[in-house]
Amino acid sequence: MTGGASRRTPEWSVRRAPVEPAWTGRPLWTRGVAGRQPRPLPARPGPYQPVPAWVTALDGFVDDRTGRPRALVTSYAGARVVLDLLDGGLVGAVDERAHARASATTRIDGEQLIVSGAGAGYLQVSDLDSGRSRWRQWCGDVRSLATVTLAGRPIAVLTGGSPHVEIWSLGADRGTRLHTLRTGGERISVLAATEVGEAVVLAVGTSAGRVSLWRLDLVPGTGDDLRVESLGEHGFEVSGLVTVLGFADWQGRRILLGAAGRVAQSWDVRDGRPLGPPFTGHTGQVNSVLAGRLGDRAVLWSGDDATVRAWLPESGRQLGEAFRYPYEAAPTRTIAVEISGRPMLVTGDGAGLVWVWDPEQPYPFRPDPPAAEPPSANPPPAGLPAADPGSADLRSAELRSADPGSAELRSDDLPEGRDLGDLAGYRLAVAGVAGRSVLLAELPGEQVRGFDPVTGEEVGLPLDGIPAGATLVPGEHPVLAGPGPDRLELWDPQTGARIATVPAGDAGPAGTVRSGAGAVGPAASGLVYGRRVLLLAAGAALFLLDVASGRLDGPVTAHSGRIRAVAIGELAGIPVGLTAADDDTVRLWELDAWGSPGRTVLDGHGGVAYAVATATVDGRGLVFAAGRNGQVRCVDLTDLVRSARPAAPAIDEVAPEPAVVLTATRPVRSLAVVPADPVNWLVAVDGSVLRWHPLDGVGIPGQVVELTAPVTALVALPELLVVATGDGLLGYRPPPARL
């Protein structure tokens, strides 16, 4: 090469999958310096939104016919669906004419069915798949319900909030009330039941903080005669409403779990003694208590106050950090399930979302160190990796021992006013070279290099004669730019030919469109009715460069803060530019009417807009933007742009109302839309996390993929996404329409 000092070019290696994998979050290929290959964790589907809002109940079970883990999800309005926890598919929606308050699954005459109780006073048995009602019986108001098998017969235990418990025998074509149990003078708030041999143990919680245990037996030789025996009473340290009761197996014994107010407690069912002191770490009313695992430790989990916490029943002390839910709609229910041999948690929230998450990799939850005591006062137990206070997720020991050279720079650790692109990161683009699509990648300090986007193999580029300091301007028609003190030179990466020289002039020297140490700032390339143009940003100023003529127009300073991202696209066939800036706005610029004021089309990104992208989906021109608060917003500008022709738009024209497409847990700094058949996918970067969101697929869940280094750039091709991280490059096929 000529024209400048050589840049370092480290030896890279490529690793490809032996066969094209099914969607597991594993890329088609990875490329990086030897010993620092990008390492993705397995993909996790989610979130699902099976009900309109406010998940009031979750009941996990394994479908006997398929062996797949599923959940019965109930909403506050009574809507109930069966959700497949592997792919998010809706197995069935239960037909409930009266709103269900409580639901459970049971086996009746060898068939797995749903049993539910409604506030309108009905007990109902429904099909698992179709949701069709088998039978309904009037039973009075139902607020809590449990199903068990008593001496081989399916029964339901239910209460409507009075001091009475009703016990029903269930059958394929009828239900029969066996017994009405009066447990005392206090109103019952919640109940639970478990099988102990041929008998059933029933736990009843009241509005005064008391819990009583009862043993149920069928009297031999009497048909339906029921024998009820009191096993004693327990209590909480607070005299509040008992909100949670449930049974679990713990180290070879059956235990009872419960909560009243902010206090959670556990008891041994055999002798009724507490396993240890109560857990009082929550700051809000506990809505879930369950048994599970964290690493190699058996723990109890409980949730509310927007957190899920692990604790040890013998000591009543919290284990590790609290996992904080980052969204406005707080978690309402959490259950423990086993998926593909791994202990997982399933959480529903107030917006109707359902997350399946692994406590070892707890996205979307974020570890929240307890503020009540210094970290040294509560060291992690032996066998668990120490929590990294700067980490946004609890990672396995293997990932914590990653090469120190690939230091995990996280977006929420950056100094105010700085971006990932300021510190380290690729620029990515795709160009046609010698009749083939070639991925162009530039890392600061390296020469631009070419790769096959499908295989990751390196491809030679015609770079002879291009200075080593030339940097990549991404977009649909990328160029290489070499900024100098009095000019800006542009080269075509397809041919290596110089295509423009922009001297200093009335618009200011070319150096005003630089950011950092000689690198062109936020910029994009594209076409305006066949003419190649560049949109260049410097601070809050914006320039438009006509490549063929070398004319540089600008600056335009409609933004009141630094421009963070620039994009060029078409909306309704009209070429437009888009800019995202520190003033929390995204502005639209009509490139064939340059000089017209840009109009604000999106705002509300938490103070700073970091990323913007445009795409045409189902014939509609959509703009996506995201920023500091993690919300990805979308606005359809098709009609607005069409209505502005042929006259230039007025700056006070109002854009259509935007929609929130998804919300990440941290600032979103990169967006891309991957066109695929039959589903187009929006990809949002949340630190080191890729969030895949279907744009036009009904009932298709999103996917979450975590990487071991932060993502710095994305570029989308049809049926392919290339991701740049601090460790290298990865090539992904999008998820299939049905996982």
C-alpha positions in Angstrom: 0.0 0.0 0.0 1.0 3.6 -0.5 0.1 6.9 0.8 0.5 6.4 4.5 2.0 4.3 7.3 1.0 0.7 7.5 -1.5 -0.3 10.1 -1.1 -3.4 12.2 -2.8 -6.5 10.7 -3.1 -9.3 13.3 -3.5 -12.9 12.3 -7.2 -13.8 12.4 -8.7 -17.2 12.4 -12.2 -18.3 11.3 -14.3 -21.0 12.9 -17.4 -22.3 11.1 -20.1 -24.6 12.2 -19.6 -28.1 10.7 -23.2 -28.0 9.5 -25.6 -25.1 9.4 -27.1 -25.3 13.0 -30.7 -25.1 14.1 -31.4 -21.9 15.9 -29.6 -22.3 19.2 -27.9 -18.9 19.3 -24.8 -20.4 17.8 -23.5 -18.4 14.8 -22.8 -19.8 11.4 -19.2 -18.6 11.8 -17.0 -16.5 14.1 -13.8 -14.7 13.2 -11.3 -13.1 15.5 -7.7 -13.0 16.6 -6.5 -16.4 17.6 -7.4 -17.1 21.3 -10.1 -14.4 21.3 -12.9 -15.9 19.2 -16.3 -14.4 20.1 -18.2 -16.9 22.4 -22.0 -16.6 22.4 -24.1 -18.3 25.1 -27.1 -20.4 24.0 -30.1 -18.5 22.8 -33.1 -18.1 25.1 -36.6 -17.3 23.7 -38.6 -14.5 25.1 -40.3 -12.7 26.2 -43.7 -14.2 25.4 -47.0 -12.2 25.7 -49.7 -14.9 26.0 -52.2 -12.7 27.9 -53.3 -9.1 27.5 -52.0 -7.9 30.9 -51.3 -8.7 34.5 -50.4 -12.4 34.9 -52.2 -13.4 38.1 -51.3 -17.1 38.1 -48.7 -19.5 36.6 -48.9 -23.2 36.8 -46.0 -25.2 35.3 -46.4 -28.8 34.1 -45.0 -31.3 31.6 -47.3 -32.4 28.8 -47.5 -36.2 29.2 -48.0 -36.7 25.4 -45.0 -34.7 24.2 -42.7 -34.4 27.3 -42.5 -30.6 26.6 -42.5 -28.2 29.5 -45.6 -25.9 29.5 -47.3 -23.3 31.7 -50.9 -22.5 32.3 -51.0 -18.6 32.3 -54.0 -16.7 33.8 -54.5 -13.0 33.5 -56.4 -10.6 35.8 -59.4 -10.5 33.3 -59.7 -14.3 33.4 -58.0 -15.0 30.0 -56.1 -18.3 30.2 -53.8 -19.9 27.8 -51.4 -22.9 27.7 -47.9 -21.7 26.8 -45.1 -24.0 25.4 -42.0 -22.9 27.3 -39.6 -24.2 24.7 -40.8 -22.1 21.7 -43.4 -19.8 23.1 -46.2 -21.3 21.0 -49.8 -21.1 22.3 -51.0 -24.6 22.7 -54.6 -23.6 23.5 -56.8 -20.8 24.9 -59.2 -22.0 27.6 -62.9 -21.2 27.0 -63.9 -19.6 30.3 -67.2 -17.7 30.0 -66.8 -16.6 33.7 -63.5 -15.1 34.5 -61.1 -17.6 36.1 -59.4 -16.7 39.3 -57.5 -20.0 39.9 -56.4 -22.8 37.6 -54.4 -26.0 37.8 -53.8 -29.2 35.7 -54.7 -32.7 36.7 -55.2 -36.2 35.2 -58.7 -37.4 35.0 -59.3 -41.0 33.6 -55.8 -41.0 32.1 -56.2 -37.6 30.3 -54.4 -34.4 31.2 -57.0 -31.6 31.7 -57.4 -28.1 33.1 -59.4 -27.4 36.3 -60.4 -23.8 37.0 -62.5 -21.9 39.4 -64.3 -18.6 38.6 -65.4 -15.6 40.6 -68.8 -16.2 39.1 -69.0 -19.4 41.2 -68.2 -22.2 38.7 -65.9 -25.1 38.8 -64.9 -26.1 35.3 -62.9 -28.9 33.6 -61.5 -28.1 30.1 -59.4 -29.7 27.3 -55.7 -28.9 27.4 -55.4 -28.2 23.7 -58.7 -26.8 22.5 -59.8 -25.2 25.8 -63.3 -26.7 25.2 -65.2 -27.0 28.4 -66.0 -30.6 29.4 -68.4 -29.7 32.3 -69.2 -26.9 34.7 -70.7 -27.1 38.1 -71.9 -24.4 40.4 -69.7 -24.3 43.5 -69.8 -20.7 44.8 -67.0 -18.1 44.5 -63.5 -19.5 43.9 -60.4 -17.5 44.8 -57.9 -20.3 45.4 -57.8 -23.8 44.1 -55.5 -26.9 44.1 -55.7 -30.3 42.5 -54.3 -33.6 43.9 -54.9 -37.3 43.7 -56.5 -38.9 46.8 -56.3 -42.7 46.9 -56.0 -42.7 43.1 -58.9 -40.4 42.6 -58.5 -36.8 41.2 -59.9 -34.2 43.6 -60.0 -30.4 43.7 -59.7 -28.3 46.9 -61.1 -24.8 46.7 -62.2 -21.8 48.7 -63.9 -18.5 47.9 -62.5 -16.5 50.8 -64.9 -17.6 53.5 -63.8 -19.7 56.5 -64.8 -22.8 54.5 -62.9 -25.2 52.2 -64.8 -27.3 49.6 -63.5 -30.7 48.5 -64.7 -32.0 45.1 -64.2 -35.3 43.3 -63.5 -34.8 39.6 -64.6 -37.0 36.8 -64.5 -36.9 33.0 -68.2 -36.0 32.8 -69.2 -34.6 36.3 -68.0 -33.2 39.6 -69.2 -34.2 43.0 -68.8 -32.2 46.3 -67.3 -34.6 48.8 -67.0 -32.4 51.9 -67.1 -28.9 53.3 -64.4 -28.2 55.9 -64.7 -25.3 58.3 -61.2 -24.3 59.3 -62.0 -21.7 61.9 -63.5 -18.2 62.1 -61.1 -16.3 59.9 -61.5 -15.8 56.2 -59.2 -18.0 54.0 -56.9 -16.2 51.6 -55.0 -19.0 50.0 -54.6 -22.8 50.1 -52.3 -25.5 48.8 -52.4 -29.3 48.8 -49.9 -32.1 48.3 -50.0 -35.9 48.2 -48.5 -38.0 51.0 -48.8 -41.6 50.2 -52.5 -42.4 49.8 -53.5 -39.3 51.7 -53.5 -35.6 51.1 -52.1 -32.8 53.2 -53.9 -29.5 52.9 -52.5 -26.1 54.0 -54.9 -23.2 54.6 -53.7 -19.6 55.0 -56.0 -16.9 56.5 -56.3 -13.1 56.5 -54.8 -13.0 60.0 -51.4 -14.5 59.2 -52.2 -18.1 60.4 -51.6 -21.3 58.5 -53.3 -24.6 59.5 -52.5 -28.1 58.2 -55.1 -30.8 57.6 -54.9 -34.5 56.6 -57.5 -35.9 54.2 -58.2 -39.6 53.8 -60.9 -41.7 52.2 -62.5 -44.1 54.6 -61.8 -47.6 53.3 -64.9 -49.4 52.0 -67.2 -46.3 52.2 -67.0 -44.9 48.7 -66.9 -41.2 49.0 -66.7 -40.8 52.8 -63.9 -38.4 53.7 -61.9 -38.4 57.0 -60.4 -35.0 58.0 -57.8 -34.6 60.7 -56.2 -31.4 62.0 -52.3 -31.5 61.9 -51.9 -28.2 63.8 -51.3 -24.6 63.1 -48.4 -22.3 62.2 -48.0 -18.6 62.1 -46.0 -15.7 60.8 -44.2 -13.1 62.9 -46.6 -10.6 61.2 -50.4 -10.9 61.5 -51.0 -10.0 57.9 -52.8 -11.6 55.0 -51.2 -14.9 53.9 -50.5 -14.4 50.2 -48.6 -17.5 49.1 -48.7 -21.1 50.1 -47.1 -24.1 48.3 -45.4 -27.4 48.9 -42.0 -28.5 47.7 -39.4 -31.2 48.1 -36.3 -30.1 50.0 -33.3 -32.3 50.7 -35.4 -35.5 50.8 -38.4 -34.1 52.8 -41.6 -32.3 52.0 -41.8 -28.7 53.1 -44.4 -26.0 53.2 -43.6 -22.5 51.8 -45.5 -19.4 52.5 -45.5 -15.7 52.6 -47.4 -13.0 54.5 -46.7 -9.3 53.6 -43.0 -8.9 53.2 -42.1 -12.1 55.1 -41.4 -15.5 53.6 -41.2 -18.7 55.7 -40.7 -22.5 55.3 -41.8 -25.4 57.5 -41.1 -29.2 57.6 -44.5 -30.9 56.9 -43.7 -33.9 59.2 -43.3 -32.0 62.5 -44.5 -28.6 61.6 -41.3 -26.9 62.7 -39.8 -24.0 60.7 -36.7 -24.9 58.8 -35.1 -21.7 60.1 -35.8 -18.0 60.7 -38.1 -16.1 58.2 -36.7 -14.3 55.2 -37.3 -10.6 55.4 -35.2 -9.2 52.5 -38.1 -8.0 50.3 -39.3 -4.5 50.5 -42.8 -5.3 49.1 -45.4 -7.9 49.5 -44.1 -11.3 48.5 -46.1 -12.9 45.6 -44.1 -16.1 45.0 -42.1 -18.6 47.0 -40.6 -21.7 45.4 -37.7 -24.2 45.6 -35.0 -24.2 43.0 -31.2 -24.0 42.5 -28.6 -21.3 42.1 -25.4 -22.9 40.7 -24.8 -26.0 42.8 -26.8 -24.8 45.7 -30.4 -25.7 46.5 -32.2 -22.4 47.4 -35.6 -21.0 48.0 -36.7 -18.2 45.6 -39.2 -15.5 46.4 -40.3 -12.4 44.5 -41.8 -9.0 44.6 -40.7 -5.4 45.0 -39.5 -5.8 41.3 -36.9 -8.4 42.4 -36.5 -12.2 42.6 -34.2 -13.3 45.5 -32.5 -16.6 46.4 -32.2 -17.4 50.1 -31.3 -20.3 52.4 -34.2 -21.6 54.6 -31.9 -22.7 57.4 -30.4 -19.3 58.0 -33.1 -17.0 56.4 -30.3 -15.1 54.7 -30.2 -14.0 51.1 -27.7 -15.8 48.8 -25.9 -13.4 46.4 -27.5 -10.5 44.7 -31.2 -9.8 44.2 -32.2 -10.1 40.6 -34.0 -6.8 39.7 -36.6 -6.7 37.0 -35.8 -3.5 34.9 -39.2 -2.8 33.4 -42.1 -0.7 34.7 -44.5 -3.6 34.9 -43.2 -5.5 38.0 -43.1 -9.3 38.1 -46.3 -10.8 39.6 -45.7 -14.5 39.6 -42.6 -16.8 39.4 -42.4 -20.6 39.2 -39.6 -23.1 38.9 -39.4 -25.5 35.9 -36.9 -27.8 34.4 -36.2 -27.2 30.7 -33.8 -29.5 28.7 -32.4 -30.7 32.0 -31.6 -27.2 33.4 -33.4 -25.6 36.4 -35.1 -22.5 35.1 -37.4 -19.8 36.4 -40.5 -18.5 34.6 -41.8 -15.0 35.6 -44.9 -13.2 34.6 -45.4 -9.5 34.9 -48.0 -6.8 35.0 -47.9 -6.2 31.3 -48.7 -9.8 30.4 -45.1 -10.7 29.5 -43.7 -14.1 30.5 -39.9 -14.6 30.7 -38.1 -17.9 30.9 -34.7 -17.3 32.4 -31.7 -19.0 33.9 -30.4 -17.7 37.2 -26.9 -18.3 36.0 -27.5 -16.0 33.0 -30.4 -13.9 34.3 -31.4 -11.8 31.4 -33.6 -9.7 31.6 -33.1 -9.5 35.3 -30.0 -7.6 36.6 -28.1 -8.5 39.7 -28.7 -5.8 42.3 -26.2 -6.1 45.3 -27.9 -5.7 48.6 -27.6 -2.2 50.0 -28.1 -3.2 53.6 -24.6 -4.6 54.2 -21.2 -4.2 52.5 -20.2 -7.0 50.1 -17.5 -8.3 52.4 -20.2 -9.1 55.1 -22.0 -11.5 52.8 -19.3 -13.4 50.8 -20.5 -15.9 48.2 -20.6 -19.5 49.4 -18.0 -22.0 48.2 -18.6 -23.3 44.8 -20.2 -20.2 43.4 -18.2 -17.6 41.4 -17.9 -14.2 43.0 -20.3 -11.6 41.5 -18.7 -8.9 39.4 -20.2 -5.6 40.6 -19.7 -4.1 37.1 -21.4 -7.0 35.4 -24.9 -6.8 34.2 -25.4 -10.5 34.5 -24.2 -13.4 36.6 -21.9 -15.4 34.4 -20.5 -18.9 34.7 -16.9 -19.5 36.0 -15.8 -20.3 32.4 -16.9 -16.9 31.1 -15.3 -15.1 34.1 -12.0 -16.5 33.2 -12.0 -15.0 29.7 -8.9 -13.5 28.2 -8.2 -10.3 30.1 -7.3 -8.7 26.8 -11.0 -8.8 25.9 -12.0 -6.6 28.8 -15.8 -6.4 28.9 -16.6 -2.7 28.3 -20.2 -2.3 29.1 -22.4 0.5 27.7 -23.7 1.6 31.1 -20.1 1.9 32.4 -19.1 4.6 29.9 -18.3 8.1 31.0 -21.1 10.6 30.3 -21.0 11.9 26.8 -18.9 9.0 25.4 -20.1 6.2 23.1 -18.8 2.7 22.4 -17.7 3.9 19.0 -15.4 6.5 20.7 -13.4 3.9 22.4 -13.2 0.8 20.3 -15.3 -0.9 17.7 -15.8 -1.8 14.1 -17.4 -0.1 11.2 -19.3 -2.6 9.0 -20.7 -2.4 5.5 -21.5 -4.6 2.6 -20.3 -3.8 -1.0 -20.2 -5.6 -4.3 -16.7 -6.6 -5.2 -15.9 -8.6 -8.4 -19.5 -9.6 -8.7 -20.0 -10.9 -5.2 -21.2 -9.4 -1.9 -18.3 -8.7 0.5 -18.4 -7.7 4.1 -16.2 -4.7 4.8 -14.9 -4.4 8.4 -12.7 -1.8 9.9 -11.4 -1.9 13.5 -9.6 1.3 14.7 -5.9 0.7 14.2 -6.4 -1.8 11.3 -6.8 -1.5 7.6 -10.3 -2.2 6.2 -10.6 -5.9 5.4 -13.0 -7.9 3.3 -14.8 -11.1 4.3 -17.3 -13.5 2.7 -20.5 -12.7 4.8 -21.7 -16.3 4.5 -18.6 -18.2 5.4 -16.4 -15.7 7.2 -13.4 -16.3 4.9 -11.2 -13.3 4.1 -11.6 -11.8 0.6 -9.0 -9.6 -1.0 -9.9 -6.0 -1.7 -8.4 -3.6 -4.3 -6.8 -1.3 -1.8 -3.5 -0.5 -3.6 -3.1 3.2 -3.7 -5.5 3.9 -0.8 -3.9 5.5 2.2 -3.7 3.3 5.3 -5.6 6.0 7.2 -8.7 5.7 5.1 -11.8 4.8 7.1 -15.1 3.2 6.2 -18.3 5.1 5.7 -21.0 2.5 6.0 -24.3 2.4 4.1 -25.9 0.7 1.1 -23.1 2.1 -1.1 -20.1 2.4 1.2 -16.9 4.4 0.5 -13.5 4.8 2.0 -12.7 8.3 3.3 -9.3 9.8 3.9 -9.7 13.1 5.8 -6.9 15.6 5.7 -6.3 19.1 7.0 -7.7 20.7 3.8 -9.6 18.1 1.9 -11.6 14.9 2.1 -10.7 12.1 -0.4 -13.1 9.3 -1.2 -12.4 5.9 -2.7 -14.6 3.1 -4.0 -13.9 -0.1 -2.2 -15.3 -2.1 -5.1 -12.6 -0.9 -7.5 -10.0 0.9 -5.4 -10.5 4.1 -7.5 -10.6 7.6 -6.1 -14.1 8.9 -6.7 -14.0 12.4 -5.1 -11.9 15.1 -3.5 -13.6 17.7 -1.4 -11.4 20.7 -0.8 -11.8 23.3 2.0 -14.3 26.0 1.0 -17.2 28.1 2.2 -18.7 25.1 4.0 -15.6 24.8 6.1 -12.6 22.5 5.9 -13.1 18.8 5.6 -11.7 18.4 9.0 -15.0 19.7 10.5 -16.6 16.3 9.6 -14.1 14.4 11.7 -14.5 12.8 15.1 -11.8 11.5 17.3 -8.2 10.9 16.0 -8.7 11.5 12.3 -11.8 9.2 11.9 -14.9 10.4 10.0 -17.7 10.9 12.6 -21.2 9.4 12.3 -21.8 9.1 8.6 -23.9 7.1 6.1 -23.8 6.5 2.3 -26.7 6.0 -0.1 -28.3 7.0 -3.3 -30.6 9.9 -4.2 -32.2 9.0 -7.5 -29.0 7.3 -8.7 -26.5 9.8 -7.3 -24.2 8.6 -4.5 -24.3 10.9 -1.5 -22.8 10.9 2.0 -24.5 12.3 5.1 -21.9 13.4 7.5 -22.2 14.6 11.1 -19.9 16.7 13.2 -21.2 17.5 16.7 -24.7 18.9 16.2 -24.0 19.8 12.5 -25.0 17.9 9.4 -23.4 17.9 5.9 -24.6 16.4 2.6 -21.9 15.5 0.1 -22.6 14.7 -3.5 -19.9 12.3 -4.4 -20.0 12.7 -8.2 -19.6 16.5 -8.1 -17.7 16.8 -4.8 -20.2 19.4 -3.6 -20.5 19.6 0.2 -23.6 21.3 1.5 -24.0 22.5 5.0 -23.7 22.7 7.9 -27.3 22.4 9.1 -27.8 22.5 12.8 -31.4 21.6 13.6 -30.3 19.4 16.5 -29.4 21.0 19.8 -27.0 18.2 20.8 -24.4 15.9 19.4 -25.5 13.6 16.6 -24.9 10.0 17.6 -26.1 8.0 14.6 -26.9 8.7 10.9 -28.8 6.5 8.4 -30.0 6.8 4.8 -32.9 4.9 3.4 -36.1 5.2 1.4 -39.6 5.8 2.7 -42.4 5.4 0.1 -39.8 5.6 -2.6 -38.4 8.9 -1.3 -34.8 9.1 -0.2 -34.4 10.3 3.4 -31.8 10.8 6.0 -32.3 10.1 9.7 -30.2 11.4 12.6 -30.3 10.5 16.3 -28.8 12.9 18.8 -28.1 13.9 22.4 -31.2 16.2 22.4 -33.3 13.0 22.7 -34.8 13.4 19.1 -34.6 11.6 15.8 -35.0 13.9 12.8 -36.0 13.1 9.3 -34.3 14.9 6.3 -35.6 14.7 2.7 -32.3 14.4 0.8 -33.7 15.6 -2.6 -34.9 18.8 -0.9 -31.7 19.6 1.0 -32.0 22.8 3.0 -35.5 22.1 4.2 -35.5 21.9 8.0 -35.4 18.4 9.4 -38.5 17.3 11.3 -38.6 15.5 14.6 -40.3 12.2 14.1 -39.3 10.4 17.4 -38.3 11.4 20.9 -38.6 10.0 24.4 -35.4 7.9 24.5 -34.5 8.7 28.1 -32.4 11.8 27.2 -30.2 10.6 24.4 -31.1 8.8 21.1 -28.2 6.5 20.2 -29.4 4.4 17.2 -31.8 4.7 14.2 -32.7 2.4 11.4 -35.3 2.3 8.6 -37.0 -0.6 6.8 -40.0 -1.3 4.6 -42.2 -4.0 6.0 -45.4 -5.0 4.2 -45.1 -2.0 2.0 -44.9 0.5 4.9 -41.9 2.7 5.6 -40.9 2.3 9.2 -38.3 4.1 11.3 -36.9 2.5 14.4 -34.9 4.4 17.1 -33.5 3.7 20.6 -31.5 5.3 23.2 -30.6 5.6 26.9 -33.8 4.1 28.4 -33.6 0.9 26.3 -36.9 1.4 24.6 -37.0 0.7 20.9 -39.7 2.9 19.3 -41.2 2.5 15.8 -43.1 5.0 13.7 -44.8 4.5 10.3 -43.9 7.5 8.2 -45.2 6.3 4.8 -48.3 8.5 4.7 -46.5 11.5 6.2 -43.7 11.5 3.6 -46.1 11.0 0.7 -48.3 13.9 1.9 -45.4 16.2 2.0 -44.8 15.9 -1.8 -44.1 17.9 -3.8 -44.0 20.8 -1.4 -41.3 20.8 1.3 -42.6 19.8 4.8 -43.2 22.4 7.5 -41.1 21.9 10.6 -44.2 21.9 12.9 -45.9 19.0 11.1 -46.6 16.2 13.6 -45.4 12.7 12.9 -47.7 9.7 13.6 -47.8 8.3 17.2 -44.9 5.9 17.7 -45.2 2.5 19.2 -42.8 0.8 21.7 -41.6 -2.4 20.0 -39.5 -3.7 22.8 -37.7 -2.5 25.9 -34.1 -3.6 26.7 -32.5 -3.6 30.2 -29.7 -1.1 29.2 -29.2 1.6 26.6 -29.6 0.4 23.0 -26.8 1.6 20.8 -27.2 -0.4 17.6 -30.2 -1.4 15.5 -30.7 -3.5 12.3 -33.5 -5.0 10.4 -32.8 -8.4 8.9 -35.1 -9.1 5.9 -36.1 -12.8 5.9 -38.8 -15.0 4.6 -41.5 -15.2 6.0 -40.5 -13.0 9.0 -38.5 -9.8 9.2 -36.4 -9.5 12.4 -35.5 -6.4 14.3 -32.2 -6.8 16.2 -31.4 -4.4 19.1 -28.1 -4.4 20.9 -28.3 -4.2 24.7 -24.7 -4.0 25.8 -23.4 -7.5 25.0 -26.9 -8.9 24.3 -28.7 -9.3 20.9 -32.4 -9.0 21.1 -34.2 -10.6 18.1 -37.8 -9.3 17.7 -40.1 -10.5 14.9 -41.7 -7.6 13.0 -44.5 -9.4 11.1 -45.0 -12.8 12.7 -48.0 -13.4 14.9 -47.3 -15.6 18.0 -43.5 -15.9 17.2 -41.4 -15.3 20.3 -38.3 -13.0 20.4 -34.9 -14.5 21.0 -32.1 -13.3 23.3 -28.4 -14.1 22.7 -25.7 -13.1 25.1 -22.1 -12.6 24.0 -18.9 -12.3 26.0 -18.0 -8.9 24.8 -20.0 -5.8 24.0 -21.5 -5.4 20.5 -20.1 -2.4 18.6 -21.7 -2.7 15.2 -24.3 -4.6 13.1 -24.9 -5.0 9.4 -27.9 -6.8 7.9 -28.2 -8.7 4.6 -31.1 -10.8 3.4 -31.3 -13.8 5.7 -28.0 -12.9 7.4 -26.8 -10.6 10.2 -23.1 -9.8 10.9 -22.2 -8.8 14.4 -19.0 -7.0 15.5 -17.9 -7.3 19.2 -14.7 -6.4 21.0 -13.5 -10.0 20.3 -14.3 -10.3 16.6 -17.1 -10.9 14.1 -20.0 -13.4 14.0 -22.4 -14.3 11.2 -26.0 -15.3 12.1 -28.9 -16.7 10.3 -32.2 -15.3 11.7 -34.4 -17.6 13.7 -36.9 -19.6 11.8 -40.5 -18.6 11.8 -41.3 -21.6 14.1 -38.6 -22.6 16.5 
